[in-house]
């Protein structure tokens, strides 16, 4: 079998004898490929393995993009059951499951358990305690591999993040724990200059995020900001599973005057998560923005659209209604204090909103995200249109009759 491994991949995934192996890592380090190749090696020798991903829609893509090419290249006997999500390789098998369907995970014992994107999966303690740990007791030599980019030290409920806690066991040299913290620079096939350029782009959005996204480090949230980079999960647009979309929703905070920006975030409701797929964010006048809004509503086939009717909003609403059909449009008049609205909805946004990580630098989406992360807890930030537009969307999503949120 010819499955090349970086030295560190061999050491942390194949050579280790520890039961709990914790690998916080930056983007593009080779963590997923390393785990996949070692999973193939061990499974071919008879291991019963479990691979847990973030969402069910990712499983087929990981199989097709990672596992399948290596299986074909090594002429291994294998069988993939796409419906049951089971991959049989020679003498063993890998069950593929997802954190968004925890009920499908419990019930079996495994030699190896691989947690891909552990920073996201381990945000919920219940999955680790009630599902993962019990499946490690059937075999004396069973092993857990938790790898991914960290998502801060605190989980969405305000407690210690499980990934962070497991990493502390490694640092404290707790018996049975091993691991390594890896940066993007640990991938020997990447160009160093390209990594530096990535760092600069991330730094423009959030300086603290460089240590997390490139350095693989656990970072603290900014004390003076309402929203921090580490508060959220992120996705690439091609990875959205369109079959699971329950509704396409948007909200428009119309520009009032001067340097105000029109803020129009929109996206897809999938389960209890809202994926922000696009964001119109501009200071252009209504002669330009009304046609832009019309185009976006039609292109994304929005089911629901909220438009704030304060000040210029009522006129804007009438114009959009004349141009758009097949979308339920609601005018919303805001009477409460803007900063209070943002603070009141901040917890909901942190828990349920997911943002893109593949937008272009300088795009409307990029400008909106920068303004979002610059908004301060005292409400004295220079601009507030991005968090205000997002707050309008969050409150609107909660009022729609989908009952997705506890």
C-alpha positions, 0 to 999 in steps of 0.5 A: 500500500502506497499512501504517503504521509508527512512526518507529522501525519505519521507521528500523530495519526499512526505512530501514537499509542495514546487513547486520546489524540488531540490535534488543533491545527490551522487551515490547510495543514493536511490534517484531514488527509492525514487522518483519512490515509491512516484510517484507510491503512488501519481499516484495511487491516481489520479496524472498525472505525467511525468518522464523524463530520459536522453535517451529513451533507459533507460525508459524500464529498469527503468520501469522493474527494479524499477516500476514493482517489486513494482507494483507487490508486492502491487497488484496494478491495472496497465497497461504499454504501452511500445510503448507509454511509458505510465504507468497507475496506478489505477486512474492516469498515468505517461508519460515517456519521455527522454531528447534526444527526447525533441520534445516528452515532450511538450504539456501537464500539470502535477501534478508532474514532475520527472527529473531523472539524473537532472545533465545531463538533465538540462545541456541544458537550453532550455529543462527546459525553453521551455518544463518543466516550461510550463507544471507546470502552469496548476495545482496550486499544481503542483511540480517539483522534480529534482534529480541526481548527480551534473555535475559541476557548468558550462554547456557545453556552458560555462554558469551557469548550471541550476541544480546549479542555482536551488540549489542556490534558495534552499540555498537562501531560495527563496519562492517555493523552497525546497530540500536537498543535500545528500551523499552516506552515507545517504543510511542506507542500504549500508555498510560504508566500501564499500562506503569508498572503492568507495571513494578511487577508485574515488580519484585515478581517480580524487580527486575532483570527490569524493565530486561530486560522493559521496558527491553530491556537485557541484564542480568547474573544475580544473583550470590548467587541460584541462579536468575535471571529471565534464566536462563529462557524464558517462554510464554503459556498460550494459545500451547502447541501441545497436539498436540506434548505427549508427557506431562503430568507433576507432582510434589508436595513435601508440606508438613512443618510450620509455615510450609512450603508444599506445592509442586506444579508440573506441566506438559507435556513437549514435545521437550526442554523442560518447560513449567510450566503450573500450580503449586499453592503453599499452606500450607493443611492436607491437608483442603484440599490433597488435594482440590485436588491431586485436582482438578488431576491430573484437570483436567490429565489427568496421565500421571505424578505423583511425591509425596515420601514423607518425613514427612507424604508417605506419608499424602498419597500414600495419600490421593491414590492413593485419589482418582485413577485413570488417572495413574501415581503414584510415591512418592519418598523423599528421602535426600540433602541438600535444598540439594545436590539443588537445586544438582545439578538447577539446570543441568538446570532452566535448560536445559529448563524454561520458565515462564509469563509470563501468570499473575496477580499474587498467584496460587500460580504467582506466589508460587512464582516469587518464592520460586524467584528468592529462593533463594540459593547458600548455601542460607540463604534463608528458604524453599525449598519452590518450588525443592525442588518444582521439583527433585523434578519435574526429577529425576522427568522425567529418570527417565521413559522419554522419552529427550528429554534428552542 
